Amino acid sequence: MINIDTHKIIDMIEARDLETVKSWLSSYPNLSIVSRDGSITYKNAITQSHPNAVQVSDRFHILKNLTNYCKDFLKKHLDNRVIVDEITSDITNKSGESHKHYTLQEKYEHVRAEILSRTKKSPACKKYHLDIRVYNKLNAFSEADRFTYYATKEELKQSSVEANKMKLVIEVRKTYHETGSMRKTAKLHGLSRNTVKKYLDENFSPVHARKGVKEKSILDPYKSIIDKFYEQGATSKSIIEAIRLEGYTGSNETIRRYLISKKKESSNSQNQQETVKYEYVERKKLMKLLFRDIDKVKGLTEDIVNKVYLRDPLFKQIIELVNSFRELMKQKKIQDLEKWIEIALSLKISEINSFINGISRDIDAVRNSIIYDYNNGLAEGKVNKIKVTKRIMYGRCGFQLLKEKSLRLEF
């Protein structure tokens, strides 16, 4: 307990429960104005011991509670990095193709064409996202070596199979030329006469007849229906159920694989179009607006904040709500308190509703905090001083010794 006029500690109490505080306060019959924090226990103790005393809730604690509740909400409402504005980056060339989606062979050929048109090597490689060391390596290869380098494992395997088959064809033709007998040739090579006859045909190709030919799928009759459901945003489960009703008897996995391929096609199509990048601002910088003006927050400008406000009107409402409450208390506009509470409740935010419930339980003291100039600054300062004294005598300073020492220092 501190005297508002003399700024001296009058007394200290060891406990903070209702009956102890009530009994303690009753021993001071002349109390007429009490500034305190928002503790309901203190409110009830003062009301019961001094029913006519004016209770003033501390403005600092009220504002601190409001900003803390708003901070808790914004942590859920905002991402760690908040979008400020869109930055459109067109990475397509004149033909509309994305450089990033060229194959290695296409990149090399484009870079080679640029260099032949007297463009320097480094900017040409950079333009088509090709490492200059890879370009130099490819440029040193022969055409055959480059083909091998470009090919996938599957393509190399297929090429090897075709080469081995052609080698066998040449041997079969040589044997037939030497023996003149299709029967002997077939016997020597362990082949049927029909196969030998096929190999002797001048138009024979080692490439498999089914290569590149797409096999028919049990899903083909239903693809148009699946596409329609997919475009409507239906889930895979609902699509499967709908297709089953149409008579599909295949596996669910076949449908899922087809849907995955649709998603990949859609994704690739979007990636090859215009790429949108964003300008971001850190959430922690925006949250400082709860306590400071824009020009006092490093890394924020009015332009950035206004863009965030346009993208997120609720964030703007929260900041304006806190600023209007701070202004209400500063300018002592007691008549605006009810209107402010009404606006705050209209946002329907649980954290702000909790703050409103808190001040509503202690509304008279909150009103007095706006009307009167009294505050808890004296008490907070004295508490800090007492904590220093306690630390100096750490391990030896019980409550009674701490109390006597603090009061002796005051008087």
Secondary structure, DSSP 8 states (H G I E B T S, - for coil): -B-TTT--B----S--SHHHHHHHHHT-TT--EEEE-S-HHHHHHHHHH-TTSEEEE-HHHHHHHHHHHHHHHHHHHS-SEEEEEEEEE--B-TTS-BGGG--HHHHHHHHHHHHHTT--HHHHHHHTT--HHHHHHHHHS-HHHHHHHHS-HHHHHHHHHHHHHHHHHHHHHHHHHHH--HHHHHHHHT--HHHHHHHHSTT--SS-TTTT-----TTGGGHHHHHHHHHTT--HHHHHHHHHHTT--S-HHHHHHHHHHHHHHHHHHHHTS-EEEEEEEEHHHHHGGGTS-GGGSTT--HHHHHHHHHH-HHHHHHHHHHHHHHHHHHTT-GGGHHHHHHHHHHT--HHHHHHHHHHHHTHHHHHHHHH----SHHHHHHHHHHHHHHHHTTTT--HHHHHHHHHHHH-
